[in-house]
Amino acid sequence: MTLQTALSSRIDGKRDDLIALTQELVRIPTLNPPGENYREICEYLELRLKARGFTCDLIRAHGTPGDSEKYPRWNIVARFEGKRAGDCVHFNSHTDVVEVGAGWTTNPFGGELKDGKIYGRGTCDMKGGLAASIIAVEAFIEQHPDFAGSIEISGTADEETGGYGGVAYLAEQGHYKNVQHVIIPEPLQKDRICLGHRGVWWAEIETHGEIAHGSMPFLGDCAVRHMGAVMHEMEESLFPALANKKTAMPVVPVGARSSTMNINSLHGGQVEPEADFTGLPSACVPDHAKMIIDRRYLMEESKVEVEGEVRAVLEKVKSERENFRYDLSEIWSVEPTMAPKDSPVVTSVAKAIEDVLGKEAEYVVSPGTYDQKHIDRIGKLQNCIAYGPGLLELAHKPDEYVGVDDMLDSAKVMALVLVDLLNPRD
């Protein structure tokens, strides 16, 4: 029996454990926002991994966005030392999940197994990937106890809201300075290697006017109309220009190989009343309007260029409209990142995909950001990719699921990567 066959057989023997582990993780409702049950899921992982010889640290990200006594930002880093000196391979998964939303036909936190699929919020994004990485590591250690280096498994907070209470905090504390290889089991499909992601620039645009009686709007200045002029200019010039920008990055889906911008929210005038308010709005000309934009950009662009394009729209409107005044402020930003295709973790995962699945790996880039940004920019480690089970298009959707066979195949790939990078003697 070959080493690969023996390891694959061991992982197949853990099928029921993999299912149960995924179900238990899904049944801990780690909703973010606000950030519920982070400590509970870390303690669950600690209990399992300590029993298998890992040392575990529970780390609270004090003072990060969202951290409070009611909703503390807890993370776990578990480590298993090999028999000899060598590299550290780190598997990072976020434990938070987004809101449930409407349209479910299954219990979002039930972890129902049906037709070879486990259903529930976070199954695909990304508790299935977390479970697969744990099974892969446990099988590897059992099969090859005499390996060089070390293995880490982390469960981190807040990826769905930027990752600042999770991976960013760990990176700022210097954790990744002793790590050589990182795999993030995000749901990019079991035959794909995700090299990185596009950049993001969120900003707020505010237009200003002058309040007046609604029956005499000529005595005021309508900020909403000013914002309408901004939107018109965006439609006329900015959106077409973004659509014409193309990238050499292998972004999926193909539509994201152009620059994009989403109008995330828009509000003008009076504050929306409480749900139980039964009165009428007052007659006022709105003196302010706000728009939040979500701009995704390419390796070929810079943040300075991205901001400049939006400011150019505002300045053009200003030159054409009397009394037009605006403010433009950045909310947050992340530069594009992409691991080189010849990075050790990339070549190792590519070889493992071919060995397990019998096909060449597809190289992709994510349209949105994930925690690779923090490992790259703060942790100064480019040898980092996303690879994991699940279909990206199921993330954040009702009746989200992950396939059991996909998790098993991904676990086999991850385990072979450990064989390649950690040089077991047996």
Protein Blocks (a to p, Z undefined) as FASTA:
>chain_A
ZZklmmmmmmmmmmmmmmmmmmmmmmpccbdcebiaklmmmmmmmmmmmmnopacddddd
ehiahiafklccdddddddddfbdcddddddddfbdcdebehiabdfklopaeehiacde
hklmomkmmmmmmmmmmmmmmmmmpcghjddddddehklnnopmmmmmmmmnommmmcfb
dcdfbdebjkbccfbdcdddddddddddddddfklmmlmccfklmmmmmmmmmmmmmmmm
mmmpccfbfcddfklmpccdddfbdcehjddddfklcbdcdddddfbdcddddddddfkb
cfklmmmmmmmmmmmmmmmpghiacddddfbdcddddddfkbmklmmmmmmmmmmnopac
dddddfbdcfklmmmmmnopabbcdddedjfklgopahiacdfklmmmmmmmmmmmmmmm
nopaZZ
